[in-house]
Amino acid sequence: MEIEEKLRIANEGGSFDEETSSWIGKLVKKGEKMGKIIRDQNGRFRILTVGFDDNTKEDIILNNIGADNKSVHQYEWLSKDKWYRF
């Protein structure tokens, strides 16, 4: 999908499965729960779906337009050997 099409979809409030800079496969934890990103949707918001080891799923909703002060960032992701909060 071309960038122009992605921008059109986002501007209309829709979303699309991210391909070029996907988070799919990244390790995520929420407290003691461990999982991986299994779906990455982008648009006005970035919605990362985490599949946890206990077979539960949760969405992490990230604001693509500035800081999201309403969110409680309970999740962390692993980069190399260090965990970072969303």
MMTF fields as JSON, N, C-alpha, C and O atoms, coordinates in Angstrom:
{
  "mmtfVersion": "1.0.0",
  "mmtfProducer": "UNKNOWN",
  "numBonds": 343,
  "numAtoms": 344,
  "numGroups": 86,
  "numChains": 1,
  "numModels": 1,
  "chainsPerModel": [1],
  "groupsPerChain": [86],
  "chainIdList": ["A"],
  "bondAtomList": [4, 2, 8, 6, 12, 10, 16, 14, 20, 18, 24, 22, 28, 26, 32, 30, 36, 34, 40, 38, 44, 42, 48, 46, 52, 50, 56, 54, 60, 58, 64, 62, 68, 66, 72, 70, 76, 74, 80, 78, 84, 82, 88, 86, 92, 90, 96, 94, 100, 98, 104, 102, 108, 106, 112, 110, 116, 114, 120, 118, 124, 122, 128, 126, 132, 130, 136, 134, 140, 138, 144, 142, 148, 146, 152, 150, 156, 154, 160, 158, 164, 162, 168, 166, 172, 170, 176, 174, 180, 178, 184, 182, 188, 186, 192, 190, 196, 194, 200, 198, 204, 202, 208, 206, 212, 210, 216, 214, 220, 218, 224, 222, 228, 226, 232, 230, 236, 234, 240, 238, 244, 242, 248, 246, 252, 250, 256, 254, 260, 258, 264, 262, 268, 266, 272, 270, 276, 274, 280, 278, 284, 282, 288, 286, 292, 290, 296, 294, 300, 298, 304, 302, 308, 306, 312, 310, 316, 314, 320, 318, 324, 322, 328, 326, 332, 330, 336, 334, 340, 338],
  "bondOrderList": [1, 1, 1, 1, 1, 1, 1, 1, 1, 1, 1, 1, 1, 1, 1, 1, 1, 1, 1, 1, 1, 1, 1, 1, 1, 1, 1, 1, 1, 1, 1, 1, 1, 1, 1, 1, 1, 1, 1, 1, 1, 1, 1, 1, 1, 1, 1, 1, 1, 1, 1, 1, 1, 1, 1, 1, 1, 1, 1, 1, 1, 1, 1, 1, 1, 1, 1, 1, 1, 1, 1, 1, 1, 1, 1, 1, 1, 1, 1, 1, 1, 1, 1, 1, 1],
  "groupList": [{"groupName": "MET", "atomNameList": ["N", "CA", "C", "O"], "elementList": ["N", "C", "C", "O"], "formalChargeList": [0, 0, 0, 0], "bondAtomList": [1, 0, 2, 1, 3, 2], "bondOrderList": [1, 1, 2], "singleLetterCode": "M", "chemCompType": "L-PEPTIDE LINKING"}, {"groupName": "GLU", "atomNameList": ["N", "CA", "C", "O"], "elementList": ["N", "C", "C", "O"], "formalChargeList": [0, 0, 0, 0], "bondAtomList": [1, 0, 2, 1, 3, 2], "bondOrderList": [1, 1, 2], "singleLetterCode": "E", "chemCompType": "L-PEPTIDE LINKING"}, {"groupName": "ILE", "atomNameList": ["N", "CA", "C", "O"], "elementList": ["N", "C", "C", "O"], "formalChargeList": [0, 0, 0, 0], "bondAtomList": [1, 0, 2, 1, 3, 2], "bondOrderList": [1, 1, 2], "singleLetterCode": "I", "chemCompType": "L-PEPTIDE LINKING"}, {"groupName": "LYS", "atomNameList": ["N", "CA", "C", "O"], "elementList": ["N", "C", "C", "O"], "formalChargeList": [0, 0, 0, 0], "bondAtomList": [1, 0, 2, 1, 3, 2], "bondOrderList": [1, 1, 2], "singleLetterCode": "K", "chemCompType": "L-PEPTIDE LINKING"}, {"groupName": "LEU", "atomNameList": ["N", "CA", "C", "O"], "elementList": ["N", "C", "C", "O"], "formalChargeList": [0, 0, 0, 0], "bondAtomList": [1, 0, 2, 1, 3, 2], "bondOrderList": [1, 1, 2], "singleLetterCode": "L", "chemCompType": "L-PEPTIDE LINKING"}, {"groupName": "ARG", "atomNameList": ["N", "CA", "C", "O"], "elementList": ["N", "C", "C", "O"], "formalChargeList": [0, 0, 0, 0], "bondAtomList": [1, 0, 2, 1, 3, 2], "bondOrderList": [1, 1, 2], "singleLetterCode": "R", "chemCompType": "L-PEPTIDE LINKING"}, {"groupName": "ALA", "atomNameList": ["N", "CA", "C", "O"], "elementList": ["N", "C", "C", "O"], "formalChargeList": [0, 0, 0, 0], "bondAtomList": [1, 0, 2, 1, 3, 2], "bondOrderList": [1, 1, 2], "singleLetterCode": "A", "chemCompType": "L-PEPTIDE LINKING"}, {"groupName": "ASN", "atomNameList": ["N", "CA", "C", "O"], "elementList": ["N", "C", "C", "O"], "formalChargeList": [0, 0, 0, 0], "bondAtomList": [1, 0, 2, 1, 3, 2], "bondOrderList": [1, 1, 2], "singleLetterCode": "N", "chemCompType": "L-PEPTIDE LINKING"}, {"groupName": "GLY", "atomNameList": ["N", "CA", "C", "O"], "elementList": ["N", "C", "C", "O"], "formalChargeList": [0, 0, 0, 0], "bondAtomList": [1, 0, 2, 1, 3, 2], "bondOrderList": [1, 1, 2], "singleLetterCode": "G", "chemCompType": "PEPTIDE LINKING"}, {"groupName": "SER", "atomNameList": ["N", "CA", "C", "O"], "elementList": ["N", "C", "C", "O"], "formalChargeList": [0, 0, 0, 0], "bondAtomList": [1, 0, 2, 1, 3, 2], "bondOrderList": [1, 1, 2], "singleLetterCode": "S", "chemCompType": "L-PEPTIDE LINKING"}, {"groupName": "PHE", "atomNameList": ["N", "CA", "C", "O"], "elementList": ["N", "C", "C", "O"], "formalChargeList": [0, 0, 0, 0], "bondAtomList": [1, 0, 2, 1, 3, 2], "bondOrderList": [1, 1, 2], "singleLetterCode": "F", "chemCompType": "L-PEPTIDE LINKING"}, {"groupName": "ASP", "atomNameList": ["N", "CA", "C", "O"], "elementList": ["N", "C", "C", "O"], "formalChargeList": [0, 0, 0, 0], "bondAtomList": [1, 0, 2, 1, 3, 2], "bondOrderList": [1, 1, 2], "singleLetterCode": "D", "chemCompType": "L-PEPTIDE LINKING"}, {"groupName": "THR", "atomNameList": ["N", "CA", "C", "O"], "elementList": ["N", "C", "C", "O"], "formalChargeList": [0, 0, 0, 0], "bondAtomList": [1, 0, 2, 1, 3, 2], "bondOrderList": [1, 1, 2], "singleLetterCode": "T", "chemCompType": "L-PEPTIDE LINKING"}, {"groupName": "TRP", "atomNameList": ["N", "CA", "C", "O"], "elementList": ["N", "C", "C", "O"], "formalChargeList": [0, 0, 0, 0], "bondAtomList": [1, 0, 2, 1, 3, 2], "bondOrderList": [1, 1, 2], "singleLetterCode": "W", "chemCompType": "L-PEPTIDE LINKING"}, {"groupName": "VAL", "atomNameList": ["N", "CA", "C", "O"], "elementList": ["N", "C", "C", "O"], "formalChargeList": [0, 0, 0, 0], "bondAtomList": [1, 0, 2, 1, 3, 2], "bondOrderList": [1, 1, 2], "singleLetterCode": "V", "chemCompType": "L-PEPTIDE LINKING"}, {"groupName": "GLN", "atomNameList": ["N", "CA", "C", "O"], "elementList": ["N", "C", "C", "O"], "formalChargeList": [0, 0, 0, 0], "bondAtomList": [1, 0, 2, 1, 3, 2], "bondOrderList": [1, 1, 2], "singleLetterCode": "Q", "chemCompType": "L-PEPTIDE LINKING"}, {"groupName": "HIS", "atomNameList": ["N", "CA", "C", "O"], "elementList": ["N", "C", "C", "O"], "formalChargeList": [0, 0, 0, 0], "bondAtomList": [1, 0, 2, 1, 3, 2], "bondOrderList": [1, 1, 2], "singleLetterCode": "H", "chemCompType": "L-PEPTIDE LINKING"}, {"groupName": "TYR", "atomNameList": ["N", "CA", "C", "O"], "elementList": ["N", "C", "C", "O"], "formalChargeList": [0, 0, 0, 0], "bondAtomList": [1, 0, 2, 1, 3, 2], "bondOrderList": [1, 1, 2], "singleLetterCode": "Y", "chemCompType": "L-PEPTIDE LINKING"}],
  "groupTypeList": [0, 1, 2, 1, 1, 3, 4, 5, 2, 6, 7, 1, 8, 8, 9, 10, 11, 1, 1, 12, 9, 9, 13, 2, 8, 3, 4, 14, 3, 3, 8, 1, 3, 0, 8, 3, 2, 2, 5, 11, 15, 7, 8, 5, 10, 5, 2, 4, 12, 14, 8, 10, 11, 11, 7, 12, 3, 1, 11, 2, 2, 4, 7, 7, 2, 8, 6, 11, 7, 3, 9, 14, 16, 15, 17, 1, 13, 4, 9, 3, 11, 3, 13, 17, 5, 10],
  "groupIdList": [1, 2, 3, 4, 5, 6, 7, 8, 9, 10, 11, 12, 13, 14, 15, 16, 17, 18, 19, 20, 21, 22, 23, 24, 25, 26, 27, 28, 29, 30, 31, 32, 33, 34, 35, 36, 37, 38, 39, 40, 41, 42, 43, 44, 45, 46, 47, 48, 49, 50, 51, 52, 53, 54, 55, 56, 57, 58, 59, 60, 61, 62, 63, 64, 65, 66, 67, 68, 69, 70, 71, 72, 73, 74, 75, 76, 77, 78, 79, 80, 81, 82, 83, 84, 85, 86],
  "secStructList": [7, 7, 2, 2, 2, 2, 2, 2, 2, 2, 2, 6, 6, 7, 3, 3, 3, 7, 7, 6, 6, 7, 7, 6, 6, 7, 3, 3, 3, 3, 6, 6, 3, 3, 3, 3, 3, 3, 3, 3, 3, 3, 3, 1, 3, 3, 3, 3, 3, 3, 3, 3, 6, 6, 1, 7, 3, 3, 3, 3, 3, 3, 3, 1, 1, 1, 7, 7, 6, 6, 7, 7, 7, 7, 3, 3, 3, 3, 3, 6, 6, 3, 3, 3, 3, 7],
  "xCoordList": [0.838, 0.0, 0.889, 1.847, 0.567, 1.347, 1.063, 0.002, 2.012, 1.89, 0.679, 0.033, 0.365, -0.787, -2.078, -2.956, -2.194, -3.369, -3.453, -4.538, -2.316, -2.286, -2.721, -3.49, -2.229, -2.615, -4.102, -4.755, -4.639, -6.069, -6.891, -7.846, -6.52, -7.247, -7.182, -8.198, -5.989, -5.826, -6.631, -7.278, -6.601, -7.344, -8.844, -9.573, -9.311, -10.739, -11.11, -12.259, -10.128, -10.395, -10.307, -10.659, -9.844, -9.723, -8.365, -7.544, -8.143, -6.845, -6.486, -7.335, -5.228, -4.714, -3.662, -3.052, -3.448, -2.395, -1.05, -0.781, -0.21, 1.119, 2.017, 2.007, 2.784, 3.692, 5.144, 6.008, 5.42, 6.806, 7.525, 8.72, 6.833, 7.487, 6.681, 6.356, 6.377, 5.508, 6.178, 7.388, 5.358, 5.792, 5.588, 5.949, 5.025, 4.706, 5.953, 7.023, 5.774, 6.857, 7.625, 8.378, 7.454, 8.168, 7.645, 6.446, 8.564, 8.191, 7.619, 8.132, 6.539, 5.84, 5.546, 5.313, 5.559, 5.127, 4.206, 4.288, 3.322, 2.405, 2.502, 1.891, 3.266, 3.555, 4.36, 5.454, 3.82, 4.496, 4.074, 4.694, 3.012, 2.521, 3.442, 3.817, 3.802, 4.669, 3.89, 3.01, 4.222, 3.585, 4.34, 5.444, 3.709, 4.272, 3.179, 1.994, 3.605, 2.676, 2.271, 3.125, 0.949, 0.456, -0.283, -0.523, -0.649, -1.282, -0.894, -0.794, -0.678, -0.259, -1.114, -0.912, -2.075, -2.915, -2.497, -2.215, -2.46, -2.048, -3.132, -3.949, -3.139, -4.114, -4.047, -2.958, -5.204, -5.206, -4.594, -3.907, -4.836, -4.224, -3.451, -3.751, -2.465, -1.732, -2.29, -2.245, -2.812, -3.385, -2.541, -2.519, -1.847, -1.0, -1.736, -2.084, -1.974, -2.629, -1.559, -0.718, -1.609, -0.648, -1.308, -2.406, -0.619, -1.029, -0.135, 1.07, -0.732, 0.049, 0.199, -0.551, 1.179, 1.47, 0.297, 0.199, -0.605, -1.763, -2.963, -4.094, -2.704, -3.711, -4.724, -5.766, -4.453, -5.308, -4.736, -3.562, -5.581, -5.164, -5.608, -6.669, -4.785, -5.116, -4.607, -3.6, -5.32, -4.899, -4.204, -4.656, -3.096, -2.41, -2.724, -2.386, -3.369, -3.757, -2.818, -2.766, -2.077, -1.111, -1.643, -2.181, -1.501, -1.931, -0.836, 0.293, -1.156, -0.179, 0.001, 0.924, -0.868, -0.822, -0.586, -1.53, 0.66, 1.003, 0.867, 0.48, 1.193, 1.171, -0.257, -1.201, -0.388, -1.691, -1.657, -1.328, -1.997, -1.909, -2.989, -2.892, -4.027, -5.105, -4.739, -5.342, -3.792, -3.449, -2.602, -1.724, -2.886, -2.035, -1.126, -1.582, 0.132, 1.064, 1.584, 2.611, 0.836, 1.147, 2.06, 2.529, 2.311, 3.036, 4.471, 4.781, 5.342, 6.735, 7.104, 6.553, 8.04, 8.514, 10.022, 10.713, 10.515, 11.937, 12.67, 12.268, 13.76, 14.653, 16.063, 16.609, 16.638, 17.931, 17.8, 17.091, 18.442, 18.372, 17.686, 17.815, 16.957, 16.355, 14.864, 14.431, 14.07, 12.627, 12.303, 12.874, 11.376, 10.942, 9.423, 8.704, 8.943, 7.5, 6.972, 7.644, 5.769, 5.098, 4.738, 4.166],
  "yCoordList": [-1.171, 0.0, 1.243, 1.335, 2.172, 3.404, 4.353, 4.283, 5.231, 6.17, 7.08, 7.426, 7.468, 8.331, 7.643, 8.274, 6.364, 5.592, 5.459, 5.566, 5.227, 5.142, 6.461, 6.466, 7.58, 8.889, 9.154, 9.704, 8.775, 8.956, 8.179, 8.707, 6.924, 6.077, 6.678, 6.765, 7.092, 7.685, 8.968, 9.186, 9.822, 11.083, 10.87, 11.719, 9.742, 9.42, 8.686, 8.28, 8.508, 7.864, 6.349, 5.692, 5.784, 4.336, 3.841, 4.597, 2.548, 1.962, 0.898, 0.442, 0.514, -0.486, -1.309, -0.833, -2.533, -3.364, -2.825, -2.713, -2.494, -1.935, -3.022, -4.163, -2.647, -3.586, -3.144, -3.943, -1.882, -1.434, -1.245, -1.529, -0.778, -0.575, -1.273, -0.681, -2.511, -3.275, -3.636, -3.853, -3.695, -4.131, -5.63, -6.171, -6.303, -7.727, -8.519, -8.38, -9.363, -10.191, -9.6, -10.317, -8.291, -7.671, -8.232, -8.456, -8.455, -8.941, -7.805, -6.686, -8.119, -7.149, -7.794, -9.0, -6.976, -7.492, -6.485, -5.277, -7.033, -6.235, -6.832, -7.86, -6.187, -6.777, -8.05, -8.015, -9.167, -10.464, -11.203, -12.2, -10.719, -11.375, -11.071, -9.919, -12.091, -11.928, -12.272, -13.133, -11.59, -11.876, -11.261, -10.738, -11.339, -10.76, -10.007, -10.322, -9.007, -8.294, -9.247, -9.803, -9.434, -10.339, -9.601, -10.161, -8.338, -7.52, -6.073, -5.611, -5.361, -3.971, -3.188, -3.268, -2.426, -1.587, -0.138, 0.304, 0.588, 1.981, 2.836, 2.344, 4.097, 5.051, 6.274, 6.751, 6.797, 7.927, 7.498, 8.288, 6.256, 5.653, 4.421, 3.83, 4.04, 2.788, 1.784, 2.017, 0.681, -0.345, -1.601, -2.249, -1.93, -3.116, -4.185, -3.959, -5.34, -6.434, -7.371, -7.87, -7.603, -8.474, -9.814, -9.88, -10.886, -12.232, -12.69, -12.866, -12.885, -13.271, -14.79, -15.541, -15.218, -16.646, -17.413, -18.626, -16.721, -17.398, -17.43, -17.676, -17.177, -17.205, -16.071, -16.154, -15.008, -13.825, -12.827, -12.895, -11.907, -10.848, -9.509, -9.401, -8.491, -7.131, -6.175, -6.435, -5.066, -4.023, -2.905, -2.473, -2.446, -1.248, -0.163, -0.297, 0.906, 1.979, 3.153, 3.738, 3.485, 4.589, 5.748, 5.537, 6.956, 8.146, 8.554, 8.823, 8.602, 8.997, 10.508, 10.977, 11.27, 12.726, 13.339, 13.789, 13.359, 13.972, 13.029, 11.869, 13.552, 12.747, 12.377, 13.13, 11.208, 10.737, 10.656, 9.613, 11.753, 11.831, 11.025, 10.806, 10.575, 9.815, 8.347, 7.661, 7.859, 6.441, 6.108, 6.872, 4.96, 4.413, 3.415, 2.381, 3.719, 2.885, 1.746, 1.858, 0.652, -0.522, -1.493, -2.469, -1.234, -2.179, -1.732, -0.541, -2.722, -2.467, -3.339, -4.426, -2.862, -3.651, -3.782, -2.914, -4.883, -5.202, -4.754, -5.062, -4.016, -3.628, -4.006, -3.469, -4.94, -5.517, -6.153, -7.152, -5.629, -6.233, -5.318, -5.54, -4.292, -3.342, -3.192, -3.155, -3.104, -2.905, -1.418, -0.671, -0.984, 0.414, 0.484, -0.356, 1.492, 1.717, 2.397, 3.226, 2.029, 2.708, 4.104, 4.851],
  "zCoordList": [0.0, 0.0, 0.0, 0.768, -0.852, -0.972, 0.197, 0.816, 0.49, 1.594, 1.434, 2.423, 0.212, -0.024, 0.402, 0.991, 0.108, 0.494, 2.012, 2.583, 2.669, 4.127, 4.76, 5.721, 4.223, 4.744, 4.546, 5.434, 3.406, 3.147, 4.161, 4.73, 4.387, 5.337, 6.736, 7.425, 7.156, 8.495, 8.628, 9.652, 7.609, 7.649, 7.713, 8.227, 7.194, 7.247, 8.526, 8.698, 9.439, 10.713, 10.683, 11.663, 9.58, 9.463, 9.905, 10.425, 9.688, 10.023, 8.995, 8.228, 8.994, 8.068, 8.795, 9.752, 8.348, 8.925, 8.477, 7.281, 9.441, 9.154, 8.586, 9.046, 7.587, 6.937, 7.05, 7.413, 6.742, 6.6, 7.929, 8.022, 8.95, 10.248, 11.345, 12.373, 11.105, 11.992, 13.313, 13.379, 14.366, 15.688, 15.876, 16.922, 14.896, 15.031, 15.432, 14.839, 16.468, 16.954, 18.123, 18.783, 18.401, 19.529, 20.847, 21.01, 21.783, 23.106, 23.945, 23.942, 24.667, 25.494, 26.841, 26.926, 27.897, 29.187, 29.851, 29.627, 30.68, 31.492, 32.885, 33.177, 33.728, 35.03, 34.82, 34.256, 35.272, 35.108, 33.845, 33.477, 33.169, 31.959, 30.783, 30.566, 30.032, 28.866, 27.605, 27.62, 26.519, 25.25, 24.095, 24.248, 22.919, 21.694, 20.95, 21.062, 20.189, 19.319, 18.195, 17.505, 18.017, 16.969, 15.862, 14.792, 16.119, 15.076, 15.296, 16.433, 14.202, 14.244, 13.263, 12.051, 13.792, 12.95, 13.13, 14.244, 12.039, 12.086, 11.462, 10.684, 11.799, 11.291, 12.163, 12.485, 12.555, 13.474, 14.802, 15.45, 15.211, 16.388, 15.946, 14.908, 16.726, 16.5, 17.484, 18.692, 17.003, 17.867, 17.731, 16.685, 18.816, 18.864, 19.663, 20.822, 19.062, 19.763, 20.292, 19.544, 21.617, 22.279, 22.555, 23.108, 22.16, 22.528, 23.662, 23.481, 24.844, 26.011, 26.098, 25.475, 26.879, 27.052, 27.652, 27.466, 28.377, 28.978, 28.019, 28.439, 26.727, 25.647, 25.712, 25.062, 26.478, 26.467, 25.461, 25.099, 25.021, 24.096, 24.656, 25.269, 24.44, 24.838, 23.768, 23.109, 23.61, 22.68, 23.438, 24.499, 22.87, 23.352, 22.328, 21.152, 22.772, 21.855, 22.074, 23.156, 21.023, 21.078, 20.25, 19.163, 20.745, 20.044, 19.06, 19.469, 17.785, 16.761, 16.66, 15.994, 17.314, 17.183, 18.555, 19.205, 18.996, 20.271, 21.45, 21.305, 22.614, 23.842, 24.221, 23.98, 24.815, 25.27, 26.791, 27.356, 27.447, 28.904, 29.612, 30.819, 28.886, 29.506, 29.677, 30.503, 28.937, 28.977, 30.193, 30.593, 30.764, 31.813, 31.121, 30.633, 31.081, 30.321, 31.194, 31.864, 31.16, 31.964, 31.231, 31.817, 29.97, 29.123, 28.902, 28.91, 28.705, 28.369, 27.174, 27.0, 26.351, 25.221, 25.305, 25.838, 24.767, 24.856, 23.598, 22.476, 23.816, 22.732, 23.153, 24.117, 22.41, 22.766, 24.145, 24.271, 25.182, 26.514, 27.524, 28.728, 27.068, 27.994, 27.725, 26.573, 28.819, 28.723, 28.755, 29.549, 27.883, 27.811, 27.946, 27.404, 28.672, 28.778, 27.519, 26.905, 27.162, 26.04, 26.447, 25.652]
}
